């Protein structure tokens, strides 16, 4: 680098000038050493295979340098020109926590409600574009290696949302293993890109593997499940992302599984590494190694904990306990060669991301900073919000509302609440459209608006706040819109949510799934006015609302809908978008219907095993139009080990154009001896658009895996017998197109 190149600083915006000057000068100072010494090192040669480059670089590192590269905040190695790297970055629903203004999509559970894998992949593409732009801008302004500005993202969360009380369930894709796997696959492919030589960003499947609450006690909790539940529910999505999506990273969980901390579990060695042949890197959750000796009490100290985690295949620690690996090698507990195994995985990924190559040959390095919040990105955030929202009730076609109304009341704790729409693990956009703002933008200034919070989430606002007086304030409106629910401040990760002591919430989790009583009581007063009452519920989890289901006129589940949630709500309420979201979780009637929160058995959990009556089932969602299903084949037959093709005809029988999520469920009719099995299980789906009166044929191919069952030993086995197939816009009922398939032949095993 020439000193004369510093002159271009006059073109840099003022706020970046000082940082940029430091960056350029630092490059100049190390420039001669890089040119003289490292330019000819094999690891600097992009024409060599990555293995050769990694081995060369490792051979030049001291033991101390190696160990420091195995913690999330990896320092620079100036003598070799190796830049600092912070592995911890988030992009759950858009780039998170970067400090830049970015596109914020609906929360993960909401995106699952779209049942739209193409939209999910596009969201991953957009997020990785913005991530690349932020990363290269950080390099330009001298912030390389800053936390939340890197390329290694710890997303997606593919744990099963087995219980609605879990506060982090909002980060998942719901309660179904198949839906979780498909949505997880889509975002991984979007984040990692398709270039054969370079990865766009790195995705991470977390939290491996039996992890879904409780938040309180997660650092010492021991989850125990049967082999059947392990392979039938908790592992399938991880297998899909590791074996087929080729996810580059896996994060092990805080809790223990069957007595072993997950970051030193045989789940890592026996299944992840050996059975699935995972060759990417494994990172601990943050502070998880510390938990070994502090809370789990399974290890005597940090050194022994670190050694055991490394031996089991945890390559990177989010924390600082791995510094003890240096002592472990020096004392003979580990060999340096064992350190090198993990370090090779870590460095291989950095080479795949192009971190050691000239930007001119890395295809993603020219993504401009101006791409952040581009119009196309913002439009996709709106579309995903529209597709995610689920119409739960629409009595007498209350919705869509007329745009000719003269007055509307928009009240409730979430009616004008920007924060709640962003969920958790979020970034920050330049503009957030709340429900109040979205409706005002749509209807304009000629409508009278009555808008105020009315209540907090669980309490009235101030002493003596009379609910009847609130109803009196809005009784003359043409329609009353109550926007309530809960908030990421109440449900979420331990430490981020649940700091307030409120009835129904504890440490980020919920102790009661019912809508807080203050909100139900207010809606009772609103209903007494005689005006139409529409309830918009914002939450990251299922809410029990039996009174609302029976009495209010319409209910829309809006989740935490991201930056454009308010626009999407307005579009649906006033008929500019036909609702099409489907529930990725079961909405139960009451908390008492659930097993104990600490029980990880799937007995009587989720739609696949719950035997009681629910409020709204998994896969459910209303539309402003109607659909009819037909399956031309009367009967079908297949052999074990062979795929099965089914075709269903779907017709829009209503007067509006609309999207439909066509869902295929499998039910096994013949019981094997002592064989556990779901009531029925989602095994395929496709989102389609139909104009009013239009018909389409939807073709599904079921693999042998789709038609197999997990036996009680954890083996996936397909046996001869009868299988009932249902295709409809929800779970099997009288309106489903259905057929019975005879499966012939010998047993077929996959695992």
Residue pairs with C-beta under 8 A, 6 or more apart in sequence:
1 24
1 27
1 28
1 31
3 28
5 24
6 21
6 24
6 25
6 28
9 17
9 20
9 21
9 24
12 20
16 140
16 141
19 141
19 142
19 143
20 140
20 141
20 142
22 142
23 139
23 140
23 141
23 142
26 142
30 78
30 81
33 79
33 81
34 81
38 44
38 80
38 81
41 56
41 57
41 60
41 80
42 48
42 52
42 53
42 56
43 53
43 54
43 56
43 57
43 60
43 356
44 53
44 356
45 53
46 357
46 358
46 361
50 348
50 351
50 352
51 348
53 351
53 356
54 344
54 347
54 348
54 351
55 344
57 80
57 82
57 347
58 66
58 340
58 343
58 344
58 347
60 80
61 69
61 77
61 80
61 343
63 326
63 329
63 336
63 339
64 326
65 77
66 336
66 339
66 340
66 343
67 322
67 323
67 325
67 326
67 339
68 74
68 75
68 323
69 343
69 346
69 347
70 315
70 316
70 317
70 322
70 325
70 339
70 342
70 343
70 346
71 316
71 317
71 318
71 319
71 320
71 322
71 323
72 86
72 87
72 88
72 283
72 286
72 316
72 317
72 318
72 319
73 86
73 87
73 88
73 147
74 84
74 85
74 86
74 87
74 145
75 84
76 82
76 83
76 84
76 145
82 356
83 144
83 145
83 355
84 144
84 145
85 145
85 150
85 152
85 350
85 355
86 145
86 146
86 147
86 148
86 149
86 150
87 150
87 152
87 283
87 316
87 318
88 147
88 148
88 150
88 152
88 154
88 286
88 318
89 96
89 97
89 131
89 147
89 148
89 149
89 150
89 151
89 152
89 153
89 154
90 96
90 97
90 148
90 153
90 154
90 155
90 425
91 127
91 128
91 131
91 153
91 155
91 191
91 201
92 107
92 108
92 155
92 156
92 157
92 171
92 423
92 424
92 425
92 426
93 104
93 105
93 106
93 107
93 108
93 111
93 123
93 423
93 425
93 426
93 562
94 102
94 103
94 104
94 105
94 123
94 126
94 127
94 130
94 381
94 426
94 427
94 562
95 102
95 127
95 130
95 131
95 134
95 148
95 427
96 148
96 425
96 426
96 427
97 147
97 148
97 425
97 426
97 427
98 134
98 148
98 149
98 427
99 148
99 149
100 134
100 137
100 372
100 427
101 372
101 373
101 428
101 429
101 430
102 130
102 134
102 372
102 373
102 427
102 428
102 429
103 126
103 127
103 130
103 372
103 373
103 374
103 377
103 378
103 380
103 381
103 427
103 429
103 563
104 381
104 422
104 426
104 427
104 428
104 429
104 432
104 562
104 563
105 111
105 123
105 127
105 380
105 381
105 384
105 385
105 562
105 563
106 381
106 384
106 385
106 388
106 423
106 559
106 560
106 561
106 562
106 565
107 170
107 171
107 423
107 424
107 540
107 559
107 560
107 561
107 562
108 156
108 157
108 170
108 171
108 172
108 173
108 423
109 161
109 169
109 170
109 171
109 172
109 173
109 174
109 540
109 541
109 559
109 584
109 585
110 384
110 385
110 388
110 389
110 559
110 560
110 561
110 562
110 581
111 119
111 120
111 123
111 173
111 183
111 384
111 388
112 172
112 173
112 174
112 179
112 180
112 183
112 584
113 174
113 387
113 388
113 389
113 390
113 557
113 559
113 581
113 582
113 583
113 584
113 621
114 120
114 384
114 387
114 388
114 581
114 687
115 179
115 581
115 582
115 584
115 661
115 663
115 685
115 687
116 384
116 387
116 687
117 182
117 183
117 185
117 186
118 186
118 687
119 380
119 383
119 384
119 387
120 183
120 186
120 187
120 190
121 186
121 187
121 189
121 190
122 190
122 380
123 187
123 190
123 380
123 384
124 186
124 187
124 188
124 189
124 190
124 191
124 203
125 190
126 190
126 376
126 377
126 380
127 190
127 191
128 190
128 191
128 192
128 193
128 200
128 201
128 364
129 367
129 371
129 377
130 371
130 372
130 377
131 151
131 153
131 191
131 201
132 151
132 200
132 201
132 364
132 365
132 367
133 367
133 368
133 369
133 370
133 371
133 372
134 149
134 369
134 372
135 149
135 150
135 151
136 359
136 365
136 367
136 369
137 369
138 144
138 146
138 149
143 149
151 199
151 201
151 202
151 353
151 355
152 201
152 202
152 204
152 249
152 349
152 353
153 191
153 201
153 202
153 203
153 204
154 204
154 206
154 249
154 251
154 283
155 187
155 191
155 203
155 204
155 206
155 425
156 173
156 183
156 184
156 187
156 188
156 203
156 204
156 205
156 206
157 168
157 171
157 172
157 206
157 207
158 172
158 173
158 180
158 181
158 184
158 205
158 206
158 237
158 238
158 241
159 168
159 172
159 206
159 207
159 211
159 212
160 172
160 175
160 176
160 177
160 180
160 212
160 233
160 234
160 237
160 606
161 169
161 172
161 173
161 174
161 175
161 212
161 541
161 584
161 585
162 175
162 212
162 233
162 600
162 602
162 605
162 606
163 169
163 212
163 213
163 594
163 595
163 597
163 605
164 510
164 513
164 541
164 542
164 543
164 585
164 586
164 588
164 594
165 213
165 214
165 509
165 510
165 511
165 513
165 541
165 591
165 594
165 597
166 212
166 213
166 214
166 215
166 509
166 541
166 597
167 213
167 215
167 490
167 491
167 492
167 493
167 494
167 497
167 498
167 507
167 508
167 509
167 510
167 540
167 541
168 212
168 213
168 215
168 492
168 493
168 508
169 212
169 213
169 540
169 541
169 585
170 423
170 424
170 488
170 491
170 492
170 539
170 540
170 541
170 559
170 560
171 424
171 425
171 540
172 180
172 212
173 179
173 180
173 183
173 184
173 584
174 180
174 584
174 585
174 618
175 584
175 585
175 586
175 605
175 606
175 607
175 618
176 584
176 606
176 607
176 608
176 618
176 681
176 682
177 232
177 233
177 236
177 237
178 236
178 681
178 682
178 683
178 684
179 584
179 682
179 685
180 236
180 237
181 236
181 237
181 239
181 240
181 241
182 240
182 685
184 205
184 237
184 240
184 241
184 245
185 240
185 241
185 244
185 245
187 203
188 203
188 205
188 241
188 245
188 246
188 247
189 245
191 200
191 201
191 202
191 203
192 199
192 200
192 201
192 202
192 203
192 246
192 247
192 248
193 199
193 200
193 201
193 364
195 363
195 364
198 352
198 353
198 354
198 362
198 363
198 364
199 248
199 349
199 352
199 353
200 364
201 353
202 248
202 249
202 349
202 353
203 247
203 248
203 249
204 247
204 248
204 249
204 250
204 251
204 283
205 237
205 238
205 241
205 242
205 247
205 249
205 250
205 251
206 250
206 251
206 253
206 285
207 251
207 252
207 253
207 254
207 262
207 285
208 238
208 250
208 251
208 252
208 253
208 262
208 267
208 268
208 272
208 282
209 230
209 234
209 235
209 238
209 253
209 257
209 262
209 267
210 223
210 225
210 230
210 234
210 253
210 255
210 257
210 262
210 267
210 600
211 218
211 223
211 253
211 254
211 255
211 262
212 600
213 509
213 597
214 221
214 507
214 509
214 597
214 598
215 493
215 494
215 498
215 507
215 508
215 509
216 494
216 506
216 507
216 508
216 509
218 254
218 255
218 494
219 254
219 255
219 287
219 291
219 294
219 295
219 296
220 255
220 256
220 291
220 295
220 296
220 297
221 254
221 255
221 256
221 598
222 255
222 256
222 257
222 258
222 259
223 255
223 256
223 257
223 258
223 600
224 257
224 258
224 600
225 234
225 600
225 601
225 602
226 601
226 712
227 712
227 713
227 714
228 676
228 710
228 711
228 712
228 713
228 714
229 600
229 601
229 602
230 714
231 710
231 714
231 715
231 716
231 751
232 602
232 676
232 678
232 710
233 602
233 608
235 271
238 250
238 272
239 276
241 247
242 250
242 272
242 276
242 278
243 276
243 277
247 280
248 280
248 281
248 349
248 352
249 280
249 281
249 282
249 283
249 349
250 272
250 278
250 280
250 281
250 282
250 283
251 282
251 283
251 284
251 285
252 262
252 263
252 265
252 268
252 282
252 283
252 284
252 285
252 288
252 314
253 262
253 263
253 285
253 288
254 262
254 285
254 287
254 288
254 291
255 261
255 262
256 262
256 265
256 296
256 298
257 265
257 267
258 265
259 298
260 266
260 298
261 288
261 291
261 292
261 296
261 298
261 299
261 309
262 268
262 288
263 282
263 284
263 285
263 288
263 289
263 292
263 309
263 312
263 314
264 292
264 298
264 299
264 305
264 308
264 309
264 311
264 312
264 314
265 312
266 312
268 282
268 312
268 313
268 314
269 312
269 313
272 278
272 282
272 313
273 313
275 751
279 345
280 345
280 349
281 315
281 316
281 342
281 345
281 346
281 349
282 313
282 314
282 315
282 316
283 314
283 315
283 316
283 317
283 318
284 309
284 314
284 316
284 317
284 318
284 319
285 318
286 318
286 319
287 318
287 319
288 317
288 318
288 319
289 302
289 305
289 306
289 309
289 314
289 317
289 319
289 321
289 322
290 302
290 305
290 319
290 321
292 298
292 299
292 305
292 308
292 309
293 299
293 300
293 301
293 302
293 304
293 305
299 305
299 308
302 321
302 324
303 324
303 327
303 328
303 333
305 321
306 317
306 321
306 322
306 324
306 325
306 328
307 325
307 328
307 333
307 334
309 317
310 322
310 325
310 334
310 338
310 339
310 342
311 334
311 338
313 342
314 342
315 342
315 343
315 345
315 346
316 342
316 346
325 334
325 339
328 334
329 335
329 336
329 339
350 356
351 357
354 361
354 362
354 364
354 365
359 365
359 366
371 377
373 429
373 430
378 563
378 564
381 562
381 563
381 564
382 564
382 567
382 568
384 562
385 561
385 562
385 564
385 565
385 567
385 568
386 568
386 571
386 572
386 577
387 580
387 581
387 659
387 687
388 559
388 561
388 568
388 581
389 556
389 557
389 558
389 559
389 561
389 568
389 569
389 572
389 579
389 581
390 556
390 557
390 579
390 581
390 582
390 583
390 620
390 621
390 622
391 399
391 554
391 555
391 556
391 557
391 572
391 579
391 581
391 621
391 622
391 623
392 549
392 555
392 556
392 557
392 587
392 616
392 620
392 621
392 622
393 548
393 549
393 552
393 553
393 554
393 555
393 622
394 553
394 554
394 622
394 624
395 552
395 553
395 554
396 553
398 532
398 534
398 553
398 554
399 534
399 554
399 556
399 572
399 573
399 575
399 624
400 572
400 573
400 574
400 575
400 624
401 479
401 534
401 573
401 574
401 575
402 574
403 442
403 443
403 574
405 443
405 447
405 478
405 479
406 447
406 448
406 478
407 447
407 448
407 449
407 450
407 476
407 477
407 478
408 439
408 443
408 447
408 448
408 449
408 450
408 477
408 478
408 479
408 480
408 481
409 450
409 451
409 473
409 474
409 477
409 479
409 480
409 481
410 416
410 435
410 436
410 439
410 449
410 450
410 451
410 481
410 483
411 450
411 451
411 452
411 453
411 454
411 470
411 474
411 480
411 481
411 482
411 483
412 453
412 454
412 455
412 481
412 482
412 483
412 484
412 519
412 536
413 420
413 453
413 454
413 455
413 456
413 457
413 483
413 484
413 485
413 487
413 519
414 420
414 435
414 483
414 484
414 485
414 487
414 536
414 538
415 434
415 435
415 436
415 451
415 453
415 454
415 481
415 482
415 483
416 434
416 435
416 436
416 437
416 451
416 453
417 434
417 487
418 432
418 434
419 487
419 488
419 489
420 485
420 487
420 488
420 489
420 538
420 560
421 432
421 434
421 538
421 560
421 561
421 562
421 563
421 565
421 566
422 428
422 432
422 488
422 560
422 562
422 563
423 488
423 540
423 560
423 562
424 488
424 492
424 493
424 496
424 497
424 540
429 563
431 563
432 563
432 566
433 441
433 563
433 564
433 565
433 566
433 567
434 565
434 566
435 481
435 483
435 536
435 558
435 565
435 566
435 569
435 570
436 449
436 451
436 566
437 566
438 565
438 566
438 567
438 568
438 569
438 570
438 571
439 449
439 481
439 566
439 569
439 570
439 573
439 574
440 447
440 449
441 567
441 570
442 570
442 571
442 574
442 576
443 574
448 477
450 473
450 474
450 477
452 473
453 461
454 461
454 470
454 482
454 522
455 461
455 465
455 467
455 470
455 484
455 518
455 519
455 522
456 518
457 484
457 485
457 486
457 487
457 490
457 502
457 516
457 518
457 519
458 502
458 503
458 504
458 505
458 516
458 517
458 518
459 502
459 518
460 467
460 518
467 521
467 522
467 525
468 525
470 522
470 525
470 526
471 522
471 525
471 526
471 528
471 529
474 480
474 526
474 529
474 531
475 529
475 530
475 531
477 531
478 531
478 532
479 531
479 532
479 533
479 534
480 526
480 529
480 531
480 532
480 533
480 534
481 534
481 536
481 573
482 519
482 522
482 523
482 526
482 533
482 534
482 535
482 536
483 536
483 538
483 558
483 569
484 515
484 519
484 535
484 536
484 537
484 538
485 515
485 519
485 536
485 537
485 538
485 539
485 543
485 558
486 510
486 516
486 538
486 539
486 540
486 541
486 543
487 538
488 496
488 497
488 540
488 560
489 497
489 499
489 500
490 497
490 498
490 500
490 502
490 505
490 510
491 497
491 498
491 505
491 508
491 509
491 510
491 539
491 540
491 541
492 498
492 508
492 540
493 508
494 507
494 508
495 508
496 508
497 508
498 505
498 506
498 507
498 508
498 509
503 512
503 516
504 510
504 511
504 512
504 514
504 516
505 511
509 597
510 541
511 591
512 591
513 541
513 542
513 543
513 544
513 588
513 590
513 591
513 594
514 520
514 543
514 544
514 545
514 590
514 591
515 537
515 543
515 544
515 545
515 548
520 545
520 547
520 548
523 533
523 535
523 547
523 548
523 551
523 552
524 547
524 551
526 533
527 533
527 551
527 552
532 553
532 554
533 552
533 553
534 552
534 553
534 554
534 555
534 556
534 573
535 545
535 548
535 552
535 554
535 555
535 556
536 555
536 556
536 558
536 569
536 573
537 543
537 545
537 555
537 556
537 557
537 558
538 558
538 559
538 560
538 561
538 565
539 557
539 559
539 560
540 559
540 560
541 585
542 583
542 585
542 586
542 587
542 588
543 587
544 587
544 588
544 589
544 590
544 591
544 615
545 555
545 587
545 615
546 589
546 590
546 615
548 555
549 555
549 615
549 616
556 569
556 572
556 573
556 579
557 581
557 583
558 565
558 568
558 569
559 565
561 568
561 569
568 577
570 576
571 577
572 578
572 579
575 624
578 623
578 624
578 625
578 656
578 657
578 658
578 659
579 621
579 622
579 623
579 624
580 621
580 623
580 658
580 659
580 660
580 661
580 687
581 621
582 619
582 620
582 621
582 661
582 663
582 729
582 730
583 616
583 617
583 618
583 619
583 620
583 621
584 618
585 606
585 618
586 606
586 607
586 610
586 614
586 616
586 617
586 618
587 614
587 615
587 616
587 617
588 594
588 610
588 612
588 614
588 615
589 612
589 613
589 614
589 615
593 610
593 612
594 605
595 601
595 603
595 604
595 605
602 608
602 609
603 609
604 610
604 611
604 612
606 618
607 614
607 617
607 618
607 619
607 679
607 731
608 678
608 679
608 680
608 681
609 678
609 679
611 679
617 730
617 731
618 682
618 731
619 661
619 663
619 682
619 729
619 730
619 731
620 730
620 731
621 661
621 729
621 730
623 654
623 656
623 658
623 659
623 660
624 654
624 656
624 658
625 652
625 653
625 654
625 655
625 656
625 657
625 658
625 692
626 652
626 653
626 654
627 650
627 651
627 652
627 653
627 654
627 660
627 690
627 729
628 650
628 651
628 653
628 735
629 648
629 649
629 650
629 662
629 727
629 728
629 729
629 735
629 736
629 737
630 648
630 649
630 650
630 651
630 737
631 646
631 647
631 648
631 649
631 727
631 737
631 738
631 739
632 647
632 649
633 646
633 647
633 739
634 739
635 739
635 740
635 741
635 742
636 644
636 646
636 725
636 739
636 740
636 741
636 742
637 741
637 742
637 743
637 744
638 644
638 707
638 741
638 742
638 743
638 744
639 743
639 744
639 745
640 704
640 718
640 719
640 720
640 743
640 744
640 745
640 746
640 747
640 748
641 704
641 718
641 745
641 748
642 704
643 701
643 702
643 703
643 704
644 701
644 702
644 706
644 707
644 741
645 699
645 700
645 701
645 702
646 664
646 699
646 700
646 702
646 725
646 727
646 739
647 697
647 698
647 699
647 700
648 662
648 697
648 698
648 700
648 727
648 737
649 695
649 696
649 697
649 698
649 737
650 660
650 662
650 688
650 690
650 695
650 696
650 697
650 698
651 690
651 693
651 694
651 695
652 658
652 660
652 690
652 691
652 692
652 693
652 694
652 695
653 693
654 692
655 692
656 692
657 689
657 690
657 691
657 692
658 689
658 690
659 687
659 688
659 689
659 690
660 687
660 688
660 689
660 690
660 729
661 685
661 686
661 687
661 729
662 685
662 686
662 687
662 688
662 698
662 727
662 728
662 729
663 682
663 684
663 685
663 727
663 728
663 729
663 730
663 731
664 682
664 683
664 684
664 685
664 700
664 702
664 725
664 726
664 727
665 680
665 681
665 682
665 683
665 725
665 726
665 727
665 728
665 731
665 732
666 680
666 681
666 683
666 702
666 706
666 707
666 723
666 724
666 725
666 726
667 679
667 680
667 681
667 723
667 724
667 725
667 726
667 732
668 677
668 709
668 721
668 722
668 723
668 724
669 721
669 722
669 723
669 724
669 740
670 721
670 722
671 677
672 709
672 711
672 719
674 712
675 709
675 711
675 712
676 710
676 712
677 709
680 724
680 726
680 731
680 732
683 702
683 706
683 707
684 700
684 701
684 702
684 706
686 698
686 700
688 696
688 698
690 696
698 727
700 727
702 725
704 718
704 748
704 750
705 716
705 750
707 718
707 723
707 741
707 743
708 716
708 717
708 718
708 748
708 750
709 716
709 717
709 718
709 719
710 716
710 717
711 717
714 751
715 749
715 751
716 749
716 750
716 751
717 747
717 748
717 749
718 743
718 747
718 748
718 749
719 743
719 747
720 743
720 744
720 745
720 746
720 747
721 742
721 743
722 740
722 741
722 742
722 743
723 740
723 741
723 743
724 738
724 739
724 740
724 741
725 738
725 739
725 740
725 741
726 732
726 736
726 737
726 738
727 736
727 737
727 738
728 735
728 736
728 737
732 738
